[in-house]
Amino acid sequence: MSHRKVKLNTPMSPALMSTVELTTPSKPQDIESGPRPEEAPFINHHNPQKEATKQNKTTTESINLLFGVCGIWGCYLYYGSLQEDVFNYESPVDGARFKQAWLLQVFEAVANVIVGYIGMQIMGPTPNLPLKPFAVSGATQVSSKAFTSLALAHGLSFPVATLAKSGKMAPVMLGSLILGGASYTVREYVNVLMIIGGTAIVSMGKKKSKASTPPSTALGVVFILLSLVMDGVTAGLQKKLKKQSEQSGNKPKSYDFMFWTNLFMLLTAVTISLLIGDLTSGLYYCSINPDIWNLVIRFSICSALGQSFIFFTIANFDPLVCSTVTTTRKISSVLLSIFLKGHQLSTGGWCGVLLAISGILAEIESKCRARLAAKSPGSAAGVAVGRGSSH
């Protein structure tokens, strides 16, 4: 408050005609109860402890992501290379090739069951899970993997098989359209057609490869198509299993999925390999060609460890992150196989590779856009995705 002298010119007594000192506000802002905004004391909102916690969290997430990406890429790049080596293996005894794909699935499933069981015991098993959906899903999933191996065993090249498997969205879309309730954009159709078209161009644009690679056959194409069909069926069954688990409130953990699915994959593979003779003929082949055991064991271990890294990534990040990592890994597997395994492509074949890879990357970008739209509250796209398009 300040003081000013004010002369009163209104009529009053001589005693009051003198100058009177009145206490008045010098500025309108002084009337307010409290300091003016510009005079407000400075408040330091910086919280060093909070900033340090945020920085540590970001660093931990970055380390976890790097760990998951390196694990998935390392295991499955080597997995793909070993799978190709298994079916290109020639017996030094009689020159025969290993073709017992169902026996290979037995070994792979055994490794996954062991790792899944250990993980389930560490994380704690989920009681009272419905096992029938796991049994059906396990049967279709092991069939898909076995058909892929059979395609390789019957001459389909690894790059073509891997690019074809990247187009698994095609049977999923077809099944959803036939059963109803699904809607897809023009861009999604274009992405799938790019992958399929590129794969077809690659298969027709191959030059003569190394003598150790078996000639491609129509049966190999049939098997990869059967594998894609099984992928579509498996995807539908897994969605149904997830929905049933949410409704019952008894949601399986990651290693529950790994153990139970692979257990039924193992039972299915053992049964089929016994029925078609793969078990006895395959074990005999391995006994007279002990070198192949090294490939089979490493292949199975890579599969089990790779699944563990996938579950780790899903548990710590959005599933889209894991999908992006595994899809880009397939691209790397294709290029690695072309450069290291003697696959020679013509100019048209390379154009097919680029077309298919462009379709794969476009599919990833489309998924990212859809996820961002779903997280945007109030946006039209967010509402549409939030309602749950069936794909």
Beta strands, then each sheet from edge to edge (+ up, - down):
strand 1: 3-6
strand 2: 20-23
sheet 1: 1+ 2-
end
